[in-house]
Amino acid sequence: LGAMPRSSRSAQLDAEAVREACDWINALVDDAALEPDSFAAGLKSGASLCKLINAIKPATIKKISTSALKFNEMDNITAFLRAAKALGVPERDLFDTIDLHEEKDLVAVVQTVHALGRTVQTAMPDSALPVLGPRLATANRRSFTEAQLRAGLNEMTFQ
């Protein structure tokens, strides 16, 4: 999806992924009350996203604006994105502020919420937080001695 134009990406918004994101946010944020059909409108102010971060790691975002001014809403979204990055969400998985605030790319917004869910599972495996999506895979490096590598050359493979 990375090379796809943003306008056609929004058409590919996965209803199940949106529902899962809403359910996860609602489970963590008491007053979120997000619904899949109003996902963007429910998150546009950024306040629920900031509260989500604080539910994961308390007092991470100190100031959450409740003002309906565009500037303050965008500040909330930016604070969420910074905090998500600090928690370990890869930069490539973060949406841009206007993707949510101006509804330019809701697919990216949903992907960021899911990436946060995966990151939380990996970074905080013993937490009692609700789970969103699969746990991130970890590297399983293997090392072989020179003798093992030579012995492997004589093995017959069926691939």
N, C-alpha and C positions, 0 to 999 in steps of 0.2 A: 504493500500500500504506500510505501514511501515515495515512489515516483509518480503516483497518481495525482492528478489535479485535485485540489481541495474541494472544489465544487462537486465533483462526482464522488468523493469520499463520503460526504454527508449522506448521500443517497444509500450508502452501504452500511449505515448505522445498524448494528446488530441489536435487535430488540431484547434478546436474552441477556446480552452483555450489559445493556442499560439497566434491565431489571435487577440483575445481580449487583451492579454498582449501587443502585438505589437502596436495595435491601441491606447492603453492607454499611452504607453511610447511615441509614435509619437506625441500624442496630447500635452504632457507636455514638451517634449524635441525637440526644433526646428530642430536641425540637426541630429536627430536620424535616420530617414528614414529606420526603421526596416521592414523587410518582413518576413512572417511566415516561408518560406522555407530557410531563412538564419538567423534565430533567434539567434542561438548560435554564429555564426560568427560576427553578428552585436553587440553582447554584450560582446564578449570575452575580449576586452581591458578593460572593466569595466568603461570606460569614460562615456558612455551613462547612465549607472546605477548611477554614481556619479552625473551627471547632473540631473537625475530624482529626486534624493534626494534633490538637491539644488532647483529644481522647486517646490517641495513640501514645503520645509523649507529652504529659501535662506541662503547662507553662512554656511551651515552645514558642507560641505566638502570643506575645504579651498584649498587643493592642488590636482588637477586632472592631472595625468601624461598623456601626449600624446605620450610618447615613446612606440615603439613596442617591447621593451624588456620584456620578460616573467615576470621578477621580478616586473617591474613597473605595468604591467597589473594586476598581482595578488594583488599588493598593492591597486590598484583602487577597485578591487572586495572586498577585505577585508574592505576597508573604507566604501563601500556601505553596507556591512553586519553589521558593527558596527553602522552605522547611522540608518539603518532599525530597529535594536534592540532598539536603543535609542528612536526611534519614537513610539515604543510599539509593534513591530512585535514579537510574541512569539518565543523563541529560537527553539522550535520544528518545526517552519515553515521556518526556515532559511536553505538554502543550504550550502554546504561546498564549499570553493573556487575552488577546483579541479572539482567539479560537473559541473561548467560552463567552466573553463579555459581548462580542458582536455575533456570536453563533457562526463563526467562519468554518470551524472544523470540530464538530461534536464527536466525531470518531476519535480524534486525538484526545479529547477530554476523557472519554470513557476508557481509552487505553491507559491514560495516566492514572486513573483511579485503580484500574486493575493492576498496573505496575506497582502502585503503592501497596496494594494488598499482598502481592507476591513478596515485595521487599520486607514488609512487616513480618511475614512468616519466617523469612530467612534471618533477619536481624534480631528478632525477638522470638525464638522458637518455643520458649517456655511460657509465653504470655497467654492469658485467658481471653485474648481478643478474638472476635469472630474471624473466620477465615474467608478470604476472597480469592478464588482461583487456585491453581496448583502452586506448590512450593517451587522456588527457583532451583534449577539444576546446579549442581556443583561439579567442579572438575574432578575427574578421576584419573590422575596422571599415573602412568605405568612406567617403570624403568626396568630395563633388561640388561643383563651383563652381556659382554661380547660373546661369551660361550653360548648363552641362550639364543642370541641372534643368529649365530652360525648354525646351531642345532635346528632352528626354525626354517632355515633354507632347505633342509632335507625333508621337511614334512610335506606330505601331499595335501593339497587343499582342494575342496570341491566347489569353489566359487567361480 
